[in-house]
């Protein structure tokens, strides 16, 4: 690549060329008039000295203007919004350049004021938020914090400013801010970070979200669902029981019961008994979470489990597979499979599917996978699949799937459900370790 010449080099080349042009007529005069050495020297000095002086002054003027422009740019870079470095020039291109600098300075000054106003608004806004927020400078020292964050530690803000955030038990691990085990904060928090640009440096804004508060909110939602379900189911059972007992009392008060009335009494008592048993069964289902026994892990064969499941569900299609040995609690695994297959068959029935439910055995790395594939309507709301007491069935209790997952997790495995990609339906997948714990 051809190297480009600097401005100074170009000026010197122009001077040399100009000097050579002056020397040519001087040489012609010296030769033509046959001047001696003194006369020739005097002639050359007469022409060359003023030219050299004019060139040096021009070179000085040009470099001085360039230096002033550089100083003006440095001043703008240091947020000095003036143009006094070029104030000595009036008219011409330098005057126009000075006006350009003035316009640029005014624009930068306006932007700086807007930035300062926005920054002031941001910090004032942060101060009033109920979320704990702290701002760190580029040295990871506390630059600012809001009132909520100050209350977590209970010292005044002045003692927090300039402190290393690590001294409070907040550490940067794998480029993520996390709360250390030994922390001065009174609760457990999840930390979100945002980068703020200020004066060419990165400041970090840390927002603390209370994990305990999230758990409390979730727990509250679960209890609200539980109360709604219990209220609905208990009312559905107790309301007809109360109505029937009232009718029975009215019949008794009217006098001795006729044969027909005795039959009605017998029917009423039977209905009350059945409704009571259903209510007891309903409550028993909800108490199943507290009765989950520890898993009794043993070596079982996929062939043995397949035969047991096939006996329970004759219509289930089980794909041919090589015999696999896995370590699991046979009873809990079988119960989980029964619940899942029953749901899959019901999904097929609701969708009037012509294909049967399939059970597929797979092996992946050190894991054994059991897939239950149906052709139902699929999963409409995946987020609520494992929410306690949530059910899409008209008479569902919303705990069958939860208990099935607990059975699987109790043996170190996992249960997942997702919609099929090839067609309508869902896939329930059980993952179990293929080795003994």
C-alpha positions as CSV (number, residue, x, y, z in Angstrom):
1,X,0.0,0.0,0.0
2,X,1.3,3.4,-0.9
3,X,2.2,5.5,2.1
4,X,0.4,8.8,2.3
5,X,2.4,12.0,2.9
6,X,1.8,14.2,6.0
7,X,0.7,17.8,5.6
8,X,4.1,19.0,6.8
9,X,5.9,16.9,4.1
10,X,3.7,18.2,1.4
11,X,4.3,21.8,2.4
12,X,8.1,21.2,2.4
13,X,7.9,19.7,-1.1
14,X,5.9,22.7,-2.3
15,X,8.6,25.0,-0.9
16,X,11.4,23.1,-2.6
17,X,9.5,23.2,-5.9
18,X,8.9,26.9,-5.6
19,X,12.6,27.5,-4.7
20,X,13.7,25.5,-7.8
21,X,11.4,27.7,-10.0
22,X,13.1,30.8,-8.6
23,X,16.5,29.4,-9.1
24,X,16.0,28.9,-12.8
25,X,15.7,32.6,-13.8
26,X,18.5,33.4,-11.3
27,X,20.8,30.9,-13.0
28,X,19.9,32.3,-16.4
29,X,20.8,35.9,-15.3
30,X,24.1,34.7,-13.7
31,X,25.1,32.9,-16.9
32,X,23.9,35.5,-19.3
33,X,25.5,38.4,-17.5
34,X,28.5,36.4,-16.5
35,X,28.3,37.6,-12.9
36,X,31.1,36.8,-10.5
37,X,30.7,34.8,-7.3
38,X,29.9,37.8,-5.0
39,X,27.3,39.2,-7.5
40,X,25.8,35.7,-8.0
41,X,25.5,35.1,-4.2
42,X,23.9,38.5,-3.7
43,X,21.4,37.8,-6.4
44,X,20.5,34.4,-5.0
45,X,20.1,35.8,-1.4
46,X,18.0,38.7,-2.8
47,X,15.5,36.2,-4.2
48,X,15.7,33.3,-1.9
49,X,15.8,34.9,1.6
50,X,12.3,36.6,1.2
51,X,10.9,33.4,-0.1
52,X,12.3,31.4,2.8
53,X,10.9,33.9,5.2
54,X,7.4,33.9,3.6
55,X,7.4,30.1,3.6
56,X,8.4,29.8,7.3
57,X,5.7,32.3,8.3
58,X,3.1,30.5,6.2
59,X,4.2,27.1,7.7
60,X,3.9,28.6,11.2
61,X,0.5,30.0,10.5
62,X,-0.9,26.7,9.2
63,X,0.6,24.6,12.0
64,X,-0.7,27.1,14.5
65,X,-4.2,26.9,13.2
66,X,-4.1,23.1,13.2
67,X,-2.8,23.1,16.9
68,X,-5.7,25.5,17.8
69,X,-8.2,23.2,16.1
70,X,-6.7,20.3,18.1
71,X,-6.9,22.2,21.4
72,X,-10.5,23.1,20.5
73,X,-11.4,19.4,20.0
74,X,-9.6,18.5,23.3
75,X,-11.7,21.2,25.0
76,X,-14.9,19.7,23.6
77,X,-13.8,16.3,24.7
78,X,-13.3,17.7,28.3
79,X,-16.8,19.2,28.1
80,X,-15.5,22.8,27.8
81,X,-18.1,24.3,25.6
82,X,-16.3,27.5,24.2
83,X,-14.3,28.5,21.2
84,X,-11.7,30.9,22.6
85,X,-8.9,28.9,20.9
86,X,-10.1,30.2,17.5
87,X,-11.3,33.6,18.8
88,X,-8.3,35.5,17.2
89,X,-9.5,34.7,13.6
90,X,-12.1,36.9,11.9
91,X,-13.6,36.2,8.5
92,X,-12.7,33.5,6.0
93,X,-12.7,29.7,6.5
94,X,-11.3,29.8,10.1
95,X,-14.2,32.1,11.1
96,X,-16.6,29.7,9.5
97,X,-14.9,26.8,11.3
98,X,-15.2,28.7,14.6
99,X,-18.9,29.1,14.1
100,X,-19.2,25.3,13.3
101,X,-17.4,24.6,16.7
102,X,-19.9,27.0,18.4
103,X,-22.9,25.2,17.0
104,X,-21.4,21.8,17.9
105,X,-20.6,23.1,21.4
106,X,-24.1,24.3,21.9
107,X,-25.5,20.9,20.7
108,X,-23.2,19.0,23.0
109,X,-24.0,21.3,25.9
110,X,-27.7,20.8,25.4
111,X,-27.3,17.0,25.2
112,X,-25.2,17.1,28.4
113,X,-27.9,19.0,30.2
114,X,-30.5,16.5,29.0
115,X,-28.3,13.6,30.1
116,X,-27.8,15.2,33.5
117,X,-31.6,15.8,33.9
118,X,-32.4,12.2,32.9
119,X,-29.7,10.9,35.3
120,X,-31.1,13.0,38.1
121,X,-34.6,11.8,37.4
122,X,-33.4,8.2,37.3
123,X,-31.7,8.4,40.6
124,X,-34.6,10.3,42.2
125,X,-37.0,7.6,40.8
126,X,-34.8,4.8,42.1
127,X,-34.8,6.4,45.6
128,X,-38.5,6.1,45.8
129,X,-38.8,2.5,44.6
130,X,-39.7,-0.2,47.1
131,X,-37.3,-2.6,45.5
132,X,-33.7,-2.6,46.9
133,X,-31.4,-1.0,44.3
134,X,-27.7,-0.2,44.5
135,X,-25.5,1.5,41.9
136,X,-21.8,0.5,41.7
137,X,-19.0,2.4,40.0
138,X,-16.3,0.9,37.8
139,X,-14.4,-0.2,40.9
140,X,-17.4,-2.2,42.2
141,X,-17.8,0.3,45.0
142,X,-21.2,1.7,46.1
143,X,-21.9,4.9,44.2
144,X,-25.6,5.2,45.2
145,X,-28.3,3.3,46.8
146,X,-32.0,3.8,47.5
147,X,-33.8,4.0,50.8
148,X,-35.1,0.4,50.6
149,X,-31.6,-1.0,50.2
150,X,-30.3,1.2,53.1
151,X,-33.0,-0.3,55.4
152,X,-31.7,-3.8,54.7
153,X,-28.5,-3.0,56.4
154,X,-29.6,-0.2,58.7
155,X,-26.5,2.0,58.4
156,X,-26.9,5.5,57.0
157,X,-26.2,6.0,53.3
158,X,-23.0,8.0,54.0
159,X,-21.4,4.9,55.5
160,X,-22.4,2.8,52.4
161,X,-21.0,5.1,49.8
162,X,-17.5,4.1,48.6
163,X,-17.8,0.6,50.2
164,X,-16.9,-2.5,48.2
165,X,-20.1,-4.3,47.5
166,X,-18.3,-7.6,48.3
167,X,-18.1,-6.4,52.0
168,X,-21.9,-6.7,52.2
169,X,-21.9,-10.3,51.0
170,X,-22.7,-9.7,47.3
171,X,-20.2,-11.3,44.9
172,X,-19.7,-11.4,41.1
173,X,-19.6,-15.1,40.2
174,X,-19.4,-16.1,36.5
175,X,-20.3,-12.6,35.5
176,X,-23.5,-12.7,37.6
177,X,-24.1,-11.0,40.9
178,X,-25.1,-13.4,43.6
179,X,-25.7,-13.2,47.4
180,X,-23.0,-15.0,49.4
181,X,-23.9,-17.4,52.2
182,X,-22.4,-15.0,54.7
183,X,-24.3,-11.9,53.8
184,X,-25.2,-8.8,55.7
185,X,-28.6,-8.7,54.0
186,X,-31.5,-9.9,56.2
187,X,-33.2,-12.0,53.5
188,X,-32.3,-14.0,50.5
189,X,-32.4,-12.2,47.2
190,X,-32.1,-12.8,43.5
191,X,-30.0,-10.1,41.8
192,X,-30.6,-8.6,38.4
193,X,-27.9,-6.3,36.9
194,X,-28.1,-3.5,34.3
195,X,-25.2,-1.4,32.8
196,X,-25.3,2.4,33.0
197,X,-22.9,4.5,30.9
198,X,-21.6,7.6,32.6
199,X,-18.7,9.8,31.6
200,X,-17.3,7.0,29.5
201,X,-17.4,4.5,32.3
202,X,-19.6,1.5,33.1
203,X,-21.7,1.7,36.2
204,X,-23.8,-1.3,37.3
205,X,-27.3,-1.0,38.7
206,X,-28.2,-4.0,40.8
207,X,-31.9,-4.7,41.6
208,X,-32.6,-7.2,44.4
209,X,-35.8,-9.4,44.2
210,X,-36.8,-11.1,47.4
211,X,-36.9,-14.9,46.9
212,X,-38.8,-15.3,50.1
213,X,-41.5,-12.9,48.9
214,X,-41.8,-14.8,45.7
215,X,-42.2,-18.0,47.6
216,X,-44.8,-16.4,49.9
217,X,-46.7,-15.1,46.9
218,X,-46.6,-18.6,45.3
219,X,-47.6,-20.2,48.6
220,X,-50.5,-17.8,48.9
221,X,-51.7,-18.7,45.4
222,X,-51.5,-22.4,46.2
223,X,-53.5,-22.0,49.4
224,X,-56.1,-19.9,47.5
225,X,-56.5,-22.6,45.0
226,X,-56.7,-25.2,47.7
227,X,-59.4,-23.3,49.5
228,X,-61.4,-22.8,46.3
229,X,-61.2,-26.5,45.5
230,X,-62.0,-27.6,49.0
231,X,-64.9,-25.1,49.3
232,X,-66.3,-26.3,45.9
233,X,-66.0,-30.0,46.7
234,X,-67.2,-29.9,50.3
235,X,-70.2,-27.7,49.3
236,X,-71.1,-30.1,46.5
237,X,-71.2,-32.9,49.0
238,X,-72.6,-31.2,52.1
239,X,-75.4,-29.2,50.3
240,X,-77.3,-32.3,49.1
241,X,-76.7,-34.1,52.4
242,X,-78.1,-31.2,54.3
243,X,-81.1,-31.0,51.9
244,X,-81.8,-34.8,52.3
245,X,-81.5,-34.7,56.1
246,X,-84.1,-31.9,56.2
247,X,-86.4,-33.9,54.0
248,X,-85.9,-36.9,56.2
249,X,-86.7,-34.9,59.4
250,X,-89.9,-33.5,57.8
251,X,-91.0,-37.1,57.0
252,X,-90.3,-38.3,60.5
253,X,-92.2,-35.4,62.1
254,X,-95.3,-36.1,59.9
255,X,-95.8,-39.4,61.7
256,X,-95.1,-43.1,61.1
257,X,-93.6,-43.8,57.7
258,X,-95.5,-45.7,55.1
259,X,-93.8,-48.5,53.1
260,X,-93.1,-46.1,50.2
261,X,-91.6,-43.5,52.6
262,X,-89.5,-46.2,54.2
263,X,-88.0,-47.0,50.8
264,X,-87.4,-43.3,50.3
265,X,-85.7,-43.1,53.7
266,X,-83.5,-46.0,52.8
267,X,-82.5,-44.4,49.5
268,X,-81.7,-41.1,51.2
269,X,-79.5,-42.8,53.7
270,X,-77.7,-44.7,51.0
271,X,-77.1,-41.4,49.1
272,X,-75.8,-39.7,52.2
273,X,-73.5,-42.7,52.9
274,X,-72.1,-42.6,49.3
275,X,-71.6,-38.8,49.3
276,X,-69.9,-39.0,52.6
277,X,-67.6,-41.8,51.4
278,X,-66.8,-39.7,48.3
279,X,-66.0,-36.7,50.4
280,X,-63.7,-38.9,52.6
281,X,-62.0,-40.3,49.5
282,X,-61.6,-36.7,48.2
283,X,-59.8,-35.6,51.4
284,X,-57.7,-38.8,51.4
285,X,-56.5,-38.0,47.9
286,X,-55.2,-34.6,49.1
287,X,-53.4,-36.1,52.0
288,X,-51.5,-38.4,49.7
289,X,-48.6,-35.8,49.5
290,X,-47.8,-36.4,53.2
291,X,-47.9,-40.2,52.9
292,X,-45.3,-40.6,50.2
293,X,-43.0,-43.3,51.5
294,X,-39.2,-43.4,50.7
295,X,-38.5,-45.2,47.5
296,X,-37.3,-48.8,47.8
297,X,-34.8,-48.9,44.9
298,X,-34.1,-52.4,43.5
299,X,-33.0,-53.8,40.1
300,X,-36.0,-54.5,37.9
301,X,-36.4,-55.7,34.3
302,X,-38.3,-53.7,31.7
303,X,-39.9,-57.0,30.5
304,X,-41.4,-57.6,34.0
305,X,-42.8,-54.0,34.2
306,X,-44.1,-54.2,30.6
307,X,-46.0,-57.4,31.4
308,X,-47.6,-55.9,34.5
309,X,-48.7,-52.8,32.6
310,X,-50.0,-54.7,29.6
311,X,-52.2,-56.8,32.0
312,X,-53.7,-53.6,33.4
313,X,-54.2,-51.9,30.0
314,X,-54.8,-54.6,27.3
315,X,-55.3,-51.9,24.5
316,X,-51.9,-50.3,25.2
317,X,-49.4,-50.7,22.4
318,X,-45.9,-51.4,23.8
319,X,-43.2,-51.0,21.2
320,X,-40.8,-54.0,20.9
321,X,-37.5,-53.4,22.8
322,X,-34.5,-55.1,24.2
323,X,-34.7,-56.0,27.8
324,X,-33.3,-53.3,30.0
325,X,-32.3,-53.4,33.6
326,X,-33.1,-50.3,35.7
327,X,-33.0,-49.4,39.3
328,X,-36.3,-48.1,40.6
329,X,-39.1,-48.6,43.1
330,X,-41.4,-51.0,41.2
331,X,-44.5,-50.1,43.1
332,X,-44.2,-46.3,42.8
333,X,-43.0,-46.5,39.2
334,X,-46.0,-48.7,38.3
335,X,-48.4,-46.4,40.1
336,X,-47.0,-43.4,38.2
337,X,-47.3,-45.2,34.9
338,X,-50.9,-46.2,35.7
339,X,-51.9,-42.6,36.3
340,X,-50.1,-41.3,33.2
341,X,-51.5,-44.1,30.9
342,X,-55.0,-43.6,32.3
343,X,-54.8,-39.9,31.5
344,X,-53.5,-40.7,28.0
345,X,-56.4,-43.1,27.3
346,X,-58.9,-40.4,28.5
347,X,-57.2,-37.9,26.2
348,X,-57.6,-40.2,23.3
349,X,-61.3,-40.8,24.1
350,X,-62.0,-37.1,24.4
351,X,-60.5,-36.5,21.0
352,X,-62.2,-39.6,19.5
353,X,-58.8,-40.8,18.4
354,X,-58.7,-44.0,16.3
355,X,-55.1,-44.8,17.3
356,X,-54.2,-46.4,20.7
357,X,-51.9,-45.1,23.3
358,X,-48.2,-46.2,22.8
359,X,-45.6,-47.0,25.3
360,X,-41.9,-46.8,24.1
361,X,-38.7,-47.8,25.9
362,X,-35.5,-45.8,25.1
363,X,-32.0,-45.7,26.4
364,X,-30.0,-42.5,26.4
365,X,-26.5,-42.3,27.9
366,X,-26.9,-43.6,31.5
367,X,-30.7,-43.0,31.5
368,X,-33.7,-45.2,30.8
369,X,-36.6,-43.3,29.1
370,X,-40.2,-44.4,29.1
371,X,-42.5,-42.5,26.7
372,X,-46.3,-42.6,26.8
373,X,-47.6,-41.2,23.6
374,X,-51.3,-40.3,23.0
375,X,-53.3,-38.7,20.2
376,X,-55.5,-36.4,22.3
377,X,-56.0,-32.7,22.1
378,X,-52.5,-32.0,23.4
379,X,-51.5,-29.7,26.3
380,X,-53.4,-26.4,26.1
381,X,-51.7,-24.7,29.1
382,X,-48.3,-26.2,29.8
383,X,-47.5,-23.7,32.6
384,X,-50.3,-25.1,34.8
385,X,-49.4,-28.8,34.3
386,X,-47.8,-29.3,37.7
387,X,-49.7,-26.6,39.5
388,X,-51.4,-28.2,42.6
389,X,-55.2,-28.6,42.3
390,X,-55.3,-27.5,38.7
391,X,-57.2,-29.8,36.4
392,X,-58.7,-29.6,32.9
393,X,-61.1,-32.4,33.7
394,X,-64.6,-31.6,34.9
395,X,-64.3,-33.9,38.0
396,X,-60.5,-33.8,38.3
397,X,-58.8,-33.1,41.6
398,X,-55.6,-31.8,40.0
399,X,-53.3,-34.0,42.1
400,X,-52.8,-37.2,40.0
401,X,-50.1,-35.7,37.8
402,X,-48.4,-34.1,40.8
403,X,-48.3,-37.4,42.7
404,X,-47.0,-39.2,39.6
405,X,-44.1,-36.7,39.3
406,X,-43.4,-37.1,43.0
407,X,-43.2,-40.8,42.6
408,X,-40.7,-40.4,39.8
409,X,-38.6,-37.8,41.6
410,X,-38.7,-39.9,44.7
411,X,-36.4,-42.4,42.8
412,X,-34.1,-39.8,41.4
413,X,-35.9,-39.5,38.0
414,X,-38.0,-36.8,36.3
415,X,-41.3,-36.6,34.5
416,X,-41.9,-34.2,31.7
417,X,-44.9,-33.6,29.4
418,X,-44.9,-31.8,26.0
419,X,-47.0,-31.6,22.9
420,X,-46.2,-33.9,19.9
421,X,-44.4,-32.2,17.0
422,X,-45.5,-34.7,14.3
423,X,-49.3,-34.6,15.0
424,X,-51.9,-33.8,17.6
425,X,-51.3,-35.3,21.0
426,X,-48.9,-35.3,23.9
427,X,-45.8,-37.2,25.1
428,X,-45.2,-38.0,28.7
429,X,-41.6,-38.9,29.3
430,X,-40.2,-40.6,32.4
431,X,-36.4,-40.5,32.8
432,X,-34.7,-42.9,35.3
433,X,-31.1,-43.6,36.0
434,X,-29.8,-46.8,34.5
435,X,-27.5,-47.5,37.4
436,X,-27.9,-48.0,41.1
437,X,-27.6,-45.0,43.4
